[in-house]
Amino acid sequence: MKKIMINYFMAAMLFSMAFAGCDEQPITNGENPVITLNKEKLNINVSHQDTIIATVTPHSDTAVVWSSSDESIATVFYGIVTAKFPGTCDIIATCGSVSATCAVHVYPTGVDPNDSIVDDLDGYTLFWSDEFNNGALNSSIWNMEINGNGGGNNELEYYTNRPQNVSVGTDPETGEGCMILTAIKENYSGKTCTSGRVNTRDKFSFEHGLIEARIKIPYTADGLWPAFWMMGADYGQVGWPRCGEIDIMEMGSSTGIHNGTQDRYFGGWMHWGIVTNGNHPNSGRAITNSYSVQGSYHTFRMYWDESQVKMYLDKDIYPSVQPYMTMNIPASDDDAAPGKYFHKPFFIIFNLAVGGNYTGISDINNITALNADNNYTSSFYIDYVRVYQKNDN
């Protein structure tokens, strides 16, 4: 939708149109006044503008009064709507005792408002997304982590911000615009491999809703550990695990390796509470799926509300699929209860770890996923990540 450039002439015309629609004087012919808008619904991107025209019948010379139900989402000036922030609001045109409403849905920059993704999804509408189509990682949203601390799990990689490890580009097989995290077997800063990890900490977080990512997981073989997860935005204040952790998808565990089901064995998990004697409360579930979820694109979706978390694989393709992980999180003040830790904003994380406790591998030479056939590299492709929220939220 093109941004409208307003000059003085247009403003004068709109001003005169706005004042041409309403008369608060009694209607002498007995006809009740009616106000109509040329649009009942408006989809628009952040920072863009569009115009709504009001018509009052019978015609008169008194101004139509314009208002927005939420000026943090969109403002209106004589029918000119300016989109401010993703969300929904109503633009109202009032004339005396009559009014008309246009429902406005503001979408993030880069999302086509006419794309099918903006439709209602199980009662949720799109609130925020990154489609990774701009050729570069958006630094106003994402942080690239730089460290070799092993993630607290004795992982082998050093995370860098080099384009070899973190980039936005095109999947060479499908042409998808993606964020790409790449693991490389190489000596770097005392480590035997490098990789990528990104997060939205202090830049984007949300509380409750639906989050979905379409991703292509690499063949983990023995040793790769890709993950799509979240942590509480108060991590810097309360630490882990009191901040809460939600693992929406992680693969590459020693169980899958032992059973030879690496391409189908994955799980979702949650961590919270206080560490006591080296342990903390946690719960989750891993499954052996009926088909491989590596080497091609699949969607991982999580519903999160005031009472429950549910995680799904490929629900966009199989609407009746059952959740692979469900957990009840009723609000609670009990330090041991999950409900104390999962009703606050969380930020998003993607990473491609190598080795470590989860995989049961501590020697780079036993990481069979990085080998001569793939030039000792392997990539994790994220096509998009989208956050939806309830229409009445």
C-alpha positions, 0 to 999 in steps of 0.5 A: 500500500503506497504511502500518501504524501499530503500537500496543502491542496489535499489537506484543504480538500479533505478539510472541506470534505470533512466539514461537508458531511454533517448538520446538527440542525433538525432534519426538516423533512423527517429523514434520520441522518446516516453516516457511511464510510468508503471503507469498513476495514483497512489493512495497513503497514506501520508508518504508512497512511491511507484515507477514509472518506465519510458521507453523511445523508442528508448533506450538510455543512457541519464537520465530521469528528474523527477519532481513534480507539487507540492512538498508539496503534493508529491516529486519524486527522480529517480521515487521514489514517497514520499507522503507528504500531502493529495491532488493531483499532477502530477509526470512528467518524461521528456526526451529532448522534450518528457514527460509523466505524472502520476496523484498522489492522496495522501490520509490521513493516515487510509484511504484505497486508494482503498476504494470507498470513494476515487472516485470523488464525484460530482466533489470533491475528498477526502482531509481529513477524520477521520474514528475513527477506531484506538481505540483512539481519535487522539489528533493531530486533536481533542480537548476535551472541559472541561467546565460547562459554558452552551455554552451560552445557559443555557445548563445543562451539564458539558463537560469532557474529561473522557472516560465515556463522550468522547471515540473512540470505537465500536457501540455495535449494528452495530460494526461500529468504531466510536467516541462516545459522551455520556451524563450521568445524574449525579452530577458533578462539580456543574452540574446535568449531564455530556457529550462530546464536541470535536473540531478541533480548531487550528488543522484542518480547511478548506475553501470551499468544501464538508463536510460529517459526517455519524452519529447515533443520539440518541433518543433525546426525551425531552432534548438532543441536538446533533449537527454537526457544524463549527465555523470560525478559527478566533474565538479567534481573533474576537469572536462570531458571527463575526467568523461565525457559520455554524450549519449543523445539530442540533436536539432536539428543543422545536418545535419538542418536542411540536409537538411530532416530535423530531425524524424527526425535525432538521435544519441547521442554520448560524450565523454571524455579529455584536451583536446589542441590543442583536441580530445578523444576522442569517438565516436557516431552520428547517424541519420535515423529512418524516422518523426518523433520530434517532437511526440509521446511516444517512449522513449529507452533506454540499456543500460550495463554493464561492457563496452558502451553501447547506445542504443535508440529506442522499444524498448518498442514495437518489442522487436527494434529495433536500437540507434542507437548502440553503443560498447564500453567495456572497462575500461582505464588508458589516458588515451585509452581510453573504458573509463577514464571510463565505469565510475563514477557519472553524473548526469542532465541534461535541457535545451532549448538554443537556437541555438549551434554544434550548430545552426549558428545564432547569430542569434535571428531565424533561430530559426524554431522560436520564431515568432508561431504558437506565441507565440514559445515551445516546450516539451520534455515529460519524462513520466518518467525511470527507472533499472533495475539488474540483479537481481544488482547 
